[in-house]
Structures are given as structure tokens and as C-alpha cells.
Amino acid sequence: MRVVVGISGGIAAYKAVGVAREFVLRGHEVHVVATESALRFVGRPTLEAISRNPVETELFDGVAEVRHVALGQSADLVVVAPATANTLAKLAAGFADDLLGTTILASTAPLVVAPAMHTEMWQNAATRENIATLRRRGVHIVGPASGHLTGNDSGPGRMAEPGEIVDAALAALRPRDLAGRRIVVTAGGTREPLDPVRFLGNRSSGRQGVALAEAASDRGAEVVLIAAHLEVPAPTGVELREVATAEQLREGVLAAAPSADAVVMAAAVADYRPEVVSEAKIKKEQQGDELTLRLVRNPDILAELSASPVEGRVVIGFAAETEGDDAALLELGRAKVARKGCDYLVVNRVGWSEGFATERNAVVIVSRAGDIVTRADGSKREVADAILDLLH
């Protein structure tokens, strides 16, 4: 497959080397189109060595070959990484004042962009409108992630990792097989307040749920994302409904589920909540050396939803377990799907360094009957697509 990797001028351009390399390692022909600003951040020799092809930059080179459109016309896939705020604005407006712009306008191939910029620029209304415009046109947006940026800044705007970008780009070549479907996805981790300051929570970042929402949207579905305390940016192009507690999540799911073709319960929901929530901060001077909390059980949202089936609707649950033995882990999943009554259960192992807040995941999916339907091991986007394949 012929892939054009466009690189615009931002500090994240150094990561574009990894994007080009990953495509080459997966057996694809890569042609790099870099802006002049991009070459201030990463050298031409590096890009040519990695891509194994000359780097194209000049609009007026190869005029006899009509190269300013030939690259786009011959591409099977176009990826722009990083896509700066300036580049996003130019793409949304249809500018073609450099080789990257003409290449994109001349191409009918899927276009995937990986934004990278400071948080304030990403959250600016102009950038958000440009992203919405591109999504409406069918452009696939990957990221950005949240993390350390240039200098001392930290927040959303960090370019997605090269492997994640390549996974999403290759997934964009898939048919929009979920068009016309309405899918509800839950993501993140609920928090149960102890007082106005403290809460009981969990380590879920929401990354897997966000990957599911993004993948479903890319595959043509109308997506409602019910999110609790995401640590990664929510994807654009989906309907975001934010919640905090397990009870709020329950209300959101039960409100959205009746019109859904599928509900994917990826959120980590607190099993218990404090029986009494203090109106004021709990003071250690008043409590002494010990603090006793009485917890009560939260409603079982997955079981409640599964107990009221709707014809044609698929309900997919998740089971995060710390069991180290594979066979025992599978048995825990089979027991849980039998208790919950959902159509499928995605079972994954979690721990101090796996499952939560990581780039990758490994899951086994079991049916209501306890049979293994499939296994998936890879980036969370790859796992998301494997889960969504259940909806065929």
C-alpha cells in the first residue's frame, strides 16, 4: 500500500519518524511530504533513511510530472502527523499553498490527522470548529493525548504515539460498517464522594472506552459517550455526556440505552459508596487515629440493563480482574457473564502496571453461554475494533 506521511512544523515532528518507520515495518511504501517548518525540527536525511524514499517539500519540483497532485492521486492513505493548529486550519479551509496542501486536496484516499499543540491552542474555539469541520468531511482524528508538552506545560494536546496513529490509520481503511447504528459507550471511572474534598475511586483513565467511542465513530456509528472523569481527551464527533458517580452513570445509561443498537460498558464503576456523605471536610483532629466508613452497595448497572433486553440490542460488559492465572481468569469471566446476563463480556487482567492507564490491552471475549468468541492483544484501538466486530 502507498502511504503519504505529511509532517507539519511542530516539536512533535520528531515522532513522525516513528510513524514512517512503523508503516515501513508493516510492509507499506512510504512517501514523506514535509513542510519547510517541519524540516526545522527533524532532518531530511533521517526521514529519507527511514522511509526509503526521497522527502518531498517543494511545490514547484517535478512540474513536468505534475508532482503537486501526483502524490495525492497515487496515495492509498494520507496521514498528517503532527497536525499543528495552523495545519488544521488550512485543511479545514482547503488551502493549497504548499505541497502538503495540494497533495491532500488531490487525494481521494482516507485522510488521518494526529493533532499536536499546546493545550490552550487545542481548546481554542477556532481549533474545535476546525476539528468538527474535518470530522464532518470524514477525516479521521487520532488523539491528542494528555501529558507533558513543550516546556513545563502539561495537558491535552500531546500527539498520540506512533503505533497508535498507525493502528488508527489502517483501521480507517475499513468500511464504515457501523453506519446507521447508534452505540452507547461508557468510559472512565466513577468517584463516590466522602466529603466535598475526598472520594472513593479507581485507576481507570478511560483510554479503552475513548478508543471504543472513536473507533465506532470512525466506522460510521452515531456514538453517545457517557464519561466519568476521563484522563484522556474525549474524541470529537461523538455526543459526550459527563457523569461523576455510579448512580449518575446508571441514570445516563438507562436514559440512552432504549434507542441504542449496542451498549458497551467499558467504564470502571465503583461497587460501593459511603452510606453518609459529609457536608464538610472530615477533620483528622475530630476523628482521631482511626476513621471508620460504612459503605453500601451501588446498583449493578450491567445486570439491570441486561435484565431488560431490547430486540436487536447488544449489551457488552467488561470484567477487570487481578487474577494471574489465565485459566482462572477465564473462569471468573464465565461466572460473571452468567451472573450479569449480558450478550458478551470482555475480560482483561489489571494490576499495578497493566490494564489501567496503559497504551495496550489484552482481552478475551466470552459469550453469554461462556464460550470464547475471540481474543485481542494490541493497542487499545486494535482491541476496540475487535470488540466492535462483535456487532456484525
Sequence and secondary structure as in RCSB ss.txt:
>XXXX:A:sequence
MRVVVGISGGIAAYKAVGVAREFVLRGHEVHVVATESALRFVGRPTLEAISRNPVETELFDGVAEVRHVALGQSA
DLVVVAPATANTLAKLAAGFADDLLGTTILASTAPLVVAPAMHTEMWQNAATRENIATLRRRGVHIVGPASGHLT
GNDSGPGRMAEPGEIVDAALAALRPRDLAGRRIVVTAGGTREPLDPVRFLGNRSSGRQGVALAEAASDRGAEVVL
IAAHLEVPAPTGVELREVATAEQLREGVLAAAPSADAVVMAAAVADYRPEVVSEAKIKKEQQGDELTLRLVRNPD
ILAELSASPVEGRVVIGFAAETEGDDAALLELGRAKVARKGCDYLVVNRVGWSEGFATERNAVVIVSRAGDIVTR
ADGSKREVADAILDLLH
>XXXX:A:secstr
 EEEEEE SSTTHHHHHHHHHHHHHTT EEEEEE TTGGGTS HHHHHHHHSS  B  TTTTGGGTHHHHHHHH 
SEEEEEEE HHHHHHHHHT  SSHHHHHHHT  S EEEEE   HHHHHSHHHHHHHHHHHHTT EE   EEEE S
TT EEEEE   HHHHHHHHHHTTS  TTTT EEEEEEEB  EESSSS EE     SHHHHHHHHHHHHTT EEEE
EEES SS   TTSEEEEE SHHHHHHHHHHHGGG SEEEE SB  SEEESS  SS   HHHHTT     EEE   
HHHHHHTS  TT EEEEEEEE   SHHHHHHHHHHHHHHH  SEEEEEE  SSSSTT SEEEEEEEETTS EEEE
EEEEHHHHHHHHHGGG 
